[in-house]
């Protein structure tokens, strides 16, 4: 591809990626840190009047923001990392970019199936999430030590893995269950807070919120070679994930204390 065409495509898709990402993640935070606490403050009749109008509108922008963030992100990854070996791999390593693109797409597709199965199979969701994080670390190490991905591409692909799991959560778990929740509410038979649909939609939305904070860092990490180029880059990546999870937990705590007027 001519370099000038690649440059303009990158510009367009990056712009679209950022706008779509703001739409998606903004609604994610609205649902978890604004709407969640708000729903606990209103009574049944108010929910029946408000939610059938509010939630479909919000969920429209939420799910399509997720879709276009993922689509433009994958196109950017292809344009930047799979057009030349020098960007994808370590400087002294060789590899087949198309083969590793296939491997990455398989990791993302199979990874969600495995993540979904683990979350359904184990009653202790904290243990299930910990197992999934270990498997994520294994995929990262595969790209690093077998694929010989460079630091910059490692960080971007780690962010892409988070983003893929999040987007699939939206379309394959959260949205289908939210449709059932909204339909039941419209029909006058609201689902209980401990119903499977409410619980799984809420759990996956929380998972997405936790993943989103480190995701944002890894998506902008190409601007910070001091992070991905130093010998402790793996430790730095782990630190980003931990710091992101801690920050998310603190923000959840804060969200329950913010008062309405």
C-alpha positions as CSV (number, residue, x, y, z in Angstrom):
1,X,0.0,0.0,0.0
2,X,1.4,3.5,-0.9
3,X,2.6,5.2,2.3
4,X,0.5,8.3,1.6
5,X,-2.7,6.2,1.4
6,X,-1.8,4.4,4.5
7,X,-1.2,7.6,6.4
8,X,-4.6,9.1,5.4
9,X,-6.4,5.9,6.2
10,X,-4.7,5.8,9.6
11,X,-5.8,9.4,10.2
12,X,-9.4,8.7,9.3
13,X,-9.7,5.4,11.3
14,X,-7.9,6.8,14.3
15,X,-10.3,9.7,14.4
16,X,-13.3,7.4,14.1
17,X,-11.8,5.0,16.6
18,X,-11.5,7.8,19.2
19,X,-15.0,9.2,18.6
20,X,-16.6,5.7,18.8
21,X,-14.5,4.8,21.8
22,X,-15.7,7.9,23.7
23,X,-19.3,7.1,22.8
24,X,-18.9,3.5,24.1
25,X,-16.8,4.0,27.2
26,X,-18.8,7.1,28.2
27,X,-22.0,5.1,28.2
28,X,-20.3,2.2,30.0
29,X,-19.3,4.6,32.9
30,X,-22.8,6.1,32.8
31,X,-24.4,2.7,33.3
32,X,-22.0,1.7,36.1
33,X,-21.3,4.9,38.0
34,X,-24.4,7.0,37.4
35,X,-27.4,4.8,36.3
36,X,-26.6,1.9,38.6
37,X,-26.8,3.9,41.9
38,X,-29.7,5.9,40.5
39,X,-31.8,2.8,39.8
40,X,-31.5,1.9,43.5
41,X,-33.1,5.2,44.5
42,X,-36.3,5.0,42.4
43,X,-39.4,3.0,42.9
44,X,-41.1,0.5,40.6
45,X,-43.6,2.8,38.9
46,X,-40.8,5.3,38.2
47,X,-38.6,2.6,36.7
48,X,-41.5,1.4,34.5
49,X,-42.0,5.0,33.2
50,X,-38.3,5.9,32.8
51,X,-36.4,2.8,31.8
52,X,-38.3,1.7,28.7
53,X,-37.6,5.1,27.3
54,X,-34.1,5.7,28.6
55,X,-32.4,2.3,28.3
56,X,-33.1,1.4,24.7
57,X,-31.7,4.8,23.6
58,X,-28.6,4.5,25.8
59,X,-28.0,0.9,24.8
60,X,-28.2,1.8,21.1
61,X,-25.2,4.2,21.4
62,X,-23.5,1.8,23.8
63,X,-23.6,-1.2,21.6
64,X,-22.9,0.6,18.3
65,X,-20.1,2.6,19.9
66,X,-18.6,-0.8,20.9
67,X,-19.0,-2.2,17.4
68,X,-17.4,0.7,15.6
69,X,-14.6,1.1,18.2
70,X,-13.6,-2.6,17.6
71,X,-14.0,-2.4,13.8
72,X,-11.9,0.8,13.5
73,X,-9.4,-0.6,16.0
74,X,-8.8,-3.8,14.0
75,X,-8.4,-1.8,10.8
76,X,-5.8,0.4,12.5
77,X,-3.9,-2.6,13.8
78,X,-3.9,-4.0,10.3
79,X,-2.6,-0.8,8.8
80,X,0.0,0.0,11.4
81,X,1.4,-3.4,12.5
82,X,0.8,-5.9,9.7
83,X,2.0,-3.8,6.7
84,X,5.7,-4.2,7.8
85,X,7.6,-6.7,9.9
86,X,9.7,-3.8,11.4
87,X,6.7,-2.5,13.5
88,X,5.2,-5.8,14.5
89,X,8.3,-7.8,15.5
90,X,11.4,-7.2,17.6
91,X,14.1,-5.5,15.5
92,X,16.3,-8.6,15.2
93,X,13.5,-11.1,14.6
94,X,11.7,-12.3,11.5
95,X,8.2,-13.7,11.1
96,X,5.2,-13.9,8.9
97,X,2.8,-11.1,9.7
98,X,-0.2,-12.8,8.1
99,X,0.3,-16.0,10.1
100,X,0.4,-14.0,13.3
101,X,-2.6,-12.0,12.4
102,X,-4.4,-15.3,12.0
103,X,-3.0,-16.4,15.4
104,X,-4.2,-13.2,17.1
105,X,-7.7,-13.4,15.6
106,X,-7.9,-17.1,16.8
107,X,-6.7,-16.0,20.3
108,X,-9.4,-13.3,20.4
109,X,-12.2,-15.6,19.2
110,X,-11.3,-18.7,21.2
111,X,-10.4,-16.5,24.1
112,X,-13.9,-15.2,24.5
113,X,-15.4,-18.6,24.2
114,X,-13.1,-19.9,27.0
115,X,-13.7,-16.8,29.1
116,X,-17.5,-17.1,28.7
117,X,-17.3,-20.8,29.6
118,X,-15.2,-20.2,32.7
119,X,-17.5,-17.5,34.0
120,X,-20.6,-19.8,33.5
121,X,-18.9,-22.8,35.0
122,X,-17.6,-21.4,38.3
123,X,-19.8,-20.1,41.0
124,X,-17.0,-18.0,42.5
125,X,-16.7,-15.2,40.0
126,X,-13.6,-13.8,41.5
127,X,-11.7,-17.1,41.0
128,X,-13.1,-17.4,37.5
129,X,-11.9,-13.9,36.7
130,X,-8.5,-14.7,38.1
131,X,-8.2,-17.8,35.9
132,X,-9.1,-15.7,32.9
133,X,-6.4,-13.1,33.8
134,X,-3.8,-15.9,34.0
135,X,-4.9,-17.2,30.5
136,X,-4.6,-13.6,29.3
137,X,-1.0,-13.4,30.6
138,X,-0.3,-16.7,28.8
139,X,-1.5,-15.3,25.5
140,X,0.7,-12.2,26.0
141,X,3.7,-14.3,26.7
142,X,3.0,-16.4,23.6
143,X,3.1,-13.3,21.4
144,X,6.2,-12.1,23.2
145,X,8.3,-15.2,23.3
146,X,7.0,-17.3,20.4
147,X,5.8,-14.5,18.1
148,X,8.6,-12.2,19.1
149,X,6.3,-9.2,19.0
150,X,8.0,-5.9,19.8
151,X,7.1,-3.9,22.9
152,X,4.9,-1.4,21.1
153,X,2.9,-4.1,19.3
154,X,2.7,-6.2,22.5
155,X,1.0,-3.4,24.4
156,X,-1.4,-2.6,21.5
157,X,-2.4,-6.2,21.2
158,X,-2.9,-6.5,24.9
159,X,-5.2,-3.5,24.7
160,X,-6.9,-5.1,21.7
161,X,-7.5,-8.3,23.6
162,X,-9.2,-6.4,26.4
163,X,-11.2,-4.4,23.8
164,X,-12.3,-7.6,22.0
165,X,-13.5,-9.3,25.2
166,X,-15.4,-6.1,26.1
167,X,-17.0,-5.8,22.6
168,X,-18.1,-9.4,22.6
169,X,-19.5,-9.0,26.1
170,X,-21.6,-6.1,24.9
171,X,-23.0,-7.9,21.8
172,X,-23.2,-11.5,23.0
173,X,-24.0,-11.2,26.7
174,X,-25.0,-7.7,27.9
175,X,-27.3,-6.6,25.0
176,X,-29.3,-9.9,24.8
177,X,-29.9,-9.9,28.5
178,X,-30.8,-6.2,28.6
179,X,-33.4,-6.8,25.9
180,X,-35.0,-9.4,28.1
181,X,-34.9,-7.0,31.1
182,X,-36.5,-4.2,29.1
183,X,-39.2,-6.4,27.6
184,X,-40.2,-7.8,31.0
185,X,-40.4,-4.3,32.4
186,X,-42.6,-3.1,29.5
187,X,-44.9,-6.0,30.0
188,X,-45.3,-5.2,33.7
189,X,-43.3,-8.1,35.0
190,X,-40.0,-6.6,36.0
191,X,-37.2,-9.2,36.6
192,X,-35.9,-9.5,40.1
193,X,-32.5,-8.2,41.0
194,X,-31.3,-11.8,41.5
195,X,-32.6,-13.1,38.2
196,X,-30.0,-14.7,35.9
197,X,-30.5,-12.0,33.2
198,X,-29.9,-9.1,35.6
199,X,-27.0,-10.8,37.4
200,X,-25.1,-11.8,34.3
201,X,-25.7,-8.4,32.5
202,X,-24.5,-6.6,35.6
203,X,-21.4,-8.9,36.1
204,X,-20.2,-8.5,32.5
205,X,-20.8,-4.8,32.6
206,X,-18.6,-4.6,35.7
207,X,-16.0,-6.7,34.0
208,X,-16.0,-4.3,31.0
209,X,-15.6,-1.4,33.4
210,X,-12.6,-3.0,35.1
211,X,-11.0,-3.8,31.7
212,X,-11.6,-0.4,30.3
213,X,-9.2,1.6,32.4
214,X,-6.0,-0.5,31.5
215,X,-7.4,-0.7,28.0
216,X,-7.3,3.1,27.6
217,X,-3.6,3.1,28.7
218,X,-2.6,0.4,26.3
219,X,-4.4,2.1,23.4
220,X,-2.3,5.3,23.9
221,X,0.9,3.5,24.9
222,X,2.5,3.9,21.5
223,X,3.3,7.5,22.5
224,X,5.4,6.3,25.5
225,X,8.3,4.2,24.4
226,X,9.8,4.5,27.9
227,X,7.1,2.1,29.0
228,X,7.1,-0.5,26.2
229,X,10.8,-0.4,25.3
230,X,12.4,-0.8,28.7
231,X,13.6,-4.2,30.0
232,X,10.8,-4.3,32.6
233,X,8.0,-3.8,30.1
234,X,6.1,-6.8,31.3
235,X,6.2,-5.7,34.9
236,X,5.1,-2.2,33.7
237,X,2.2,-3.8,31.9
238,X,1.2,-5.8,35.0
239,X,1.4,-2.6,37.0
240,X,-0.9,-0.8,34.6
241,X,-3.5,-3.6,34.9
242,X,-3.3,-3.6,38.7
243,X,-3.4,0.2,39.0
244,X,-6.4,0.3,36.5
245,X,-8.3,-2.3,38.6
246,X,-7.6,-0.5,41.8
247,X,-8.7,2.9,40.3
248,X,-11.9,1.3,39.0
249,X,-12.7,-0.2,42.4
250,X,-12.2,3.2,44.1
251,X,-14.5,4.8,41.5
252,X,-17.2,2.3,42.1
253,X,-17.0,3.2,45.8
254,X,-17.2,6.9,45.0
255,X,-20.2,6.4,42.7
256,X,-22.4,5.2,45.6
257,X,-21.6,8.3,47.6
258,X,-22.4,10.9,45.0
259,X,-25.7,12.6,45.9
260,X,-28.5,13.9,43.7
261,X,-29.9,17.3,44.2
